Amino acid sequence: MTFELKYTQTFYEDLDRLSDFLIDRDPDLAERAISGIQKALMILQDFPLMARRASVDDPLLRELVVPFGSAGYVILFKVTDEATVVALAIRHQREEDYH
């Protein structure tokens, strides 16, 4: 079964922030990072429950680690029903937490 993938405004803002940071330093690197994130999001459409739990209180709130270079990104998402996954936020692994 394929899940419908939806995005919050916060997710889009995070993605813009992360890509702007990389574009200023290396546009090719930014393009590769966005491509890796897009591939990871496609995995969520088929296997959202394979990602690690982000909360002990909510088994449907999950994090997907996206390896990239020596670190990577973490996508926070929630399985909202039997057919929908909502990407809530994304951050670089070296950031403190989701913003």
Phi and psi in degrees as a GROMACS rama.xvg file:
@    title "Ramachandran Plot"
@    xaxis  label "Phi"
@    yaxis  label "Psi"
@TYPE xy
-101.86  130.328  THR-2
-87.0049  148.019  PHE-3
-79.1599  131.826  GLU-4
-103.715  123.137  LEU-5
-118.36  160.372  LYS-6
-129.592  141.785  TYR-7
-87.9029  163.415  THR-8
-61.2314  -37.654  GLN-9
-59.7925  -41.4379  THR-10
-59.8527  -47.605  PHE-11
-61.59  -40.6508  TYR-12
-64.7425  -41.6826  GLU-13
-62.0531  -45.0441  ASP-14
-62.731  -41.353  LEU-15
-61.6595  -44.2995  ASP-16
-61.5906  -45.8091  ARG-17
-66.2773  -43.2494  LEU-18
-69.4187  -37.9097  SER-19
-60.1996  -40.5039  ASP-20
-59.1295  -45.4554  PHE-21
-75.3666  -38.2964  LEU-22
-58.5221  -38.8737  ILE-23
-63.023  -28.0419  ASP-24
-98.4503  -43.4884  ARG-25
-161.215  100.695  ASP-26
-57.9413  -35.4185  PRO-27
-66.5889  -39.8954  ASP-28
-63.8317  -40.963  LEU-29
-60.8829  -42.6804  ALA-30
-63.5621  -41.259  GLU-31
-67.3356  -38.4235  ARG-32
-64.2713  -46.3807  ALA-33
-62.7815  -39.8965  ILE-34
-61.591  -42.8978  SER-35
-63.8181  -39.5309  GLY-36
-65.3121  -42.7333  ILE-37
-61.4725  -41.1579  GLN-38
-63.6716  -40.7893  LYS-39
-63.8362  -39.7981  ALA-40
-63.3143  -33.3215  LEU-41
-67.2059  -32.1392  MET-42
-63.3762  -37.6163  ILE-43
-61.2134  -29.3616  LEU-44
-65.0372  -29.3033  GLN-45
-103.381  -33.1754  ASP-46
-136.801  58.3068  PHE-47
-66.0445  -28.9066  PRO-48
-82.1715  -1.01242  LEU-49
-77.799  -17.9715  MET-50
-75.6591  158.41  ALA-51
-72.9573  151.68  ARG-52
-69.7783  139.772  ARG-53
-99.7076  -9.74458  ALA-54
-149.715  138.756  SER-55
-74.6131  -22.3321  VAL-56
-85.8071  -20.9062  ASP-57
-133.367  98.6815  ASP-58
-66.9834  -12.3681  PRO-59
-96.6184  -2.65255  LEU-60
-92.4407  118.739  LEU-61
-134.071  164.736  ARG-62
-127.975  134.865  GLU-63
-112.924  122.339  LEU-64
-84.5342  130.22  VAL-65
-114.298  101.155  VAL-66
-63.2644  139.58  PRO-67
-160.063  113.035  PHE-68
65.302  -139.892  GLY-69
-82.6697  -5.02436  SER-70
-135.592  -121.532  ALA-71
154.226  -158.681  GLY-72
-127.498  159.926  TYR-73
-129.15  122.887  VAL-74
-100.069  121.69  ILE-75
-92.2471  128.265  LEU-76
-146.869  167.295  PHE-77
-135.897  135.499  LYS-78
-84.9049  111.72  VAL-79
-91.3136  -25.5281  THR-80
-160.677  -173.063  ASP-81
-69.9748  -1.90666  GLU-82
-133.947  1.63445  ALA-83
-134.342  136.653  THR-84
-123.239  133.139  VAL-85
-116.073  118.92  VAL-86
-77.8086  117.434  ALA-87
-92.7302  -39.9002  LEU-88
-163.652  164.524  ALA-89
-145.3  143.351  ILE-90
-144.263  161.865  ARG-91
-79.1891  147.023  HIS-92
-61.9217  -22.9447  GLN-93
-89.0489  -2.48073  ARG-94
-77.3291  158.647  GLU-95
-61.0743  -53.0844  GLU-96
-164.677  -177.675  ASP-97
-68.303  143.032  TYR-98
